[in-house]
Amino acid sequence: MPDKELMKERKRLGFLGLPFTFTKYIITDKKLLIESGLFTSNENEILLYKVVDMTYSRSFLQKLFGLGTIRLFSQDVTNAELEIKNIKHSHEFKELLSEQSELEKQRLSVRRGEFMGAAHHHDHMHHADLPDDDFNDAY
């Protein structure tokens, strides 16, 4: 049975919030799909039960154009840290992603202790690795 698509957003250009990029983020009931490319198509996925943590931010310009950024931390080999930048409905997208991640963990009976390795990496991030608000406000 194919996964049920719950929400889709397109990465947008930083200015004017126009969708002139070829990257789509799709939340299904079991995974986050990242589709990109024009001439060559790439599809990557993060299983929702592997999501460990996420952050949400909006620069001044993003607020002006109704955009936001979600930073996702997971136990996924390809995308241990993923930045979903400049999408519309970003807060709703983050909330749905968080909710579906928890539902999928419950469905699979995944315990939080099983994620200690990935959480260890996130807990020891240096302050320099965090976004600089002044820098982000310029974009």
N, C-alpha and C positions, 0 to 999 in steps of 0.2 A: 504494500500500500504506500503510495507516495506521500511525502511529508506535506502537511497543510500549510500553505503560505499565509502568514498572518499580517505582515507589513513589509513594504518595500520603499526604500529611499535611494536617491541618486546623489552622489557626491557632486557638489556645485563649486563653481569658481568662487574665489574669495570675495570678489567684487560683484555687486548686484545680485548675488545668489542665483545666477543663471545655471541651468543644468547642462553646460557644454563640456561635460566630461564623460568618459565611458566606463565609469565605475558605479555598480549598483550593489546595495546591501539589502539582503532579503532575510527576514526572520521567519523561520518555519517553526512548527511545534517541537522540532528536535535539533535544529542547527541554525547557524548564521552562515549564509552563503555570501561570498564576495565574488561578483562577476566583473571582469574588466577587459578592456581591449576593444579595438575597432577592427583592425585587419586580422589580428590574432587574438582569439578569445581565450581568457583564462578564467577558471572557476576554482575557488578555494572554499573550504568550509571549516567551521569550528563547531564541534558538537557542543551543545549548550550545557551539558553536564560537566564539561571541562572548564567552564568559566569560573574563575576564582574571585575576581574583583573588577570593578569599573569605576571610572571617574567621569564627571561631566563638567564642561566648562564652556563659557561664551565670552568672547572678547567684545569690546565695544562695537566694532564693525559687524561682528556676527549678530549682535543684538539688533543693530539697525536693519539688517537684511533678513532677520528671522532664521538665523542659522545657529548651529552649535557643534561641539566636538565631544565625542565619547572616546575614552581611552579604555581599552579592554585588556585584562590580564587573564591568561588561560594556561592550561597545561597542554595546549596544542603545540605540536612540534614545529609546524610552519609559522604559526602566528601566536607565539607566546605573549606578545604585546602588539596590539593592533590599535591604530588611531583611525577612527571613523570621523573624518573632518568635514566640516561645512555641509551638513545635511539639514534639510527642513524638518520640522516636527521632531527635533533632536531629543527633547525631553521625553516625549511620548515613546520614541524609539528606545531610549535607554530604559524607561520603566517597563516596557513590554519585554525587552531583552532580559532584564533582571528577573521579572516574574516568570518567564518561560524557562529560564535557567534553573530557578528553584523548583519549578514543577517537574522538570526533567530529572533533576537530582532525586526528588521524592519518588518519581515513577521508577527509577532504576535503583532506589535504595542506596544512593551514594552518600557516605558520611563525610562530614567536613574534615576529619582527620586524614582522609585519603588525599588531601590536597596540600599537605604540609610542605612538600618540596617547592611547589609553585608559590605558595604564600611566603615562604622564606625569602625568595628572590624579591618579591614586591615589598616586603617589610624593610628590606635593607637597601632600598633605592636611596641614592644620595639626593640632597636638595637640589644640586645642580642638574639632575635629570628631570626635575619638574618644570613645567612650562613657566616662562617668565611673562607675567601679565602685561608688562609694558611692551614687550616684544610682540605678544599676541595681539595687543590692541592695535598695532600698526598694520596688521593684516586682517 
